[in-house]
Amino acid sequence: MEKELICICCPKGCHLKVDAENNSVQGNGCNRGIEYGINEVTNPVRVITSTVKVENGELAVVPVKTKNPIPKDLNFKCMEEINKITVNAPIKIGDIIIKNILGTNVDIVATRNVKKI
């Protein structure tokens, strides 16, 4: 079965035709397109970005993201877990907000500093 995708590895946006059964990709402008195409049809993953509530901070929320991509089918469950959390300032970039989200061995980390008030 062939699936058509647009590669998101670079700004070119190559139009890919991916045959998952034969692990073949057509239309890619570079090798990254091959890897992206195969992964997208066999094991799609995403980096999740969101915000977490902050108490006693100069900001009401801190931006966060998954340190690595997680399986796409866990996106909504991941967001549910992130939305349950409130952290206390101060927060530093790279601080682990949630360790090992949903048993994926991927941490949710802060992407901005938030000073305590």
NORLINFEN-V864467 format. One record per residue. N is the residue number from 1. RES is the residue in one letter. SS is DSSP state (H for helix, E for strand, L for the rest). NEAR is the number of other ideal C-beta (glycine too) atoms within 8 Angstrom. Layout:
n: (N,N)
res: (RES,RES)
ss: (SS,SS)
near: (NEAR,NEAR)
This chain:
n: (1,2,3,4,5,6,7,8,9,10,11,12,13,14,15,16,17,18,19,20,21,22,23,24,25,26,27,28,29,30,31,32,33,34,35,36,37,38,39,40,41,42,43,44,45,46,47,48,49,50,51,52,53,54,55,56,57,58,59,60,61,62,63,64,65,66,67,68,69,70,71,72,73,74,75,76,77,78,79,80,81,82,83,84,85,86,87,88,89,90,91,92,93,94,95,96,97,98,99,100,101,102,103,104,105,106,107,108,109,110,111,112,113,114,115,116,117)
res: (M,E,K,E,L,I,C,I,C,C,P,K,G,C,H,L,K,V,D,A,E,N,N,S,V,Q,G,N,G,C,N,R,G,I,E,Y,G,I,N,E,V,T,N,P,V,R,V,I,T,S,T,V,K,V,E,N,G,E,L,A,V,V,P,V,K,T,K,N,P,I,P,K,D,L,N,F,K,C,M,E,E,I,N,K,I,T,V,N,A,P,I,K,I,G,D,I,I,I,K,N,I,L,G,T,N,V,D,I,V,A,T,R,N,V,K,K,I)
ss: (L,E,E,E,E,E,L,L,L,L,L,L,L,L,E,E,E,E,E,L,L,L,L,E,E,E,L,L,L,L,H,H,H,H,H,H,H,H,H,H,H,H,L,L,E,E,L,L,E,E,E,E,E,E,E,L,E,L,L,L,E,E,E,E,E,E,L,L,L,E,E,H,H,H,H,H,H,H,H,H,H,H,H,L,L,E,E,E,L,L,E,L,L,L,L,E,E,E,L,L,H,H,H,L,L,L,L,E,E,E,L,L,L,E,L,E,L)
near: (5,6,8,7,11,7,16,5,7,8,3,6,8,10,9,15,10,14,10,10,5,5,6,6,12,6,8,13,7,7,6,10,15,9,8,13,14,12,10,9,10,6,5,8,8,8,8,12,8,10,7,14,9,15,8,7,15,7,8,5,8,15,10,13,11,14,7,6,7,16,8,8,4,10,10,6,8,13,10,8,11,15,7,5,10,7,11,8,13,8,13,7,7,6,8,8,14,10,5,9,14,9,5,9,4,11,11,14,12,15,9,9,8,13,8,9,6)
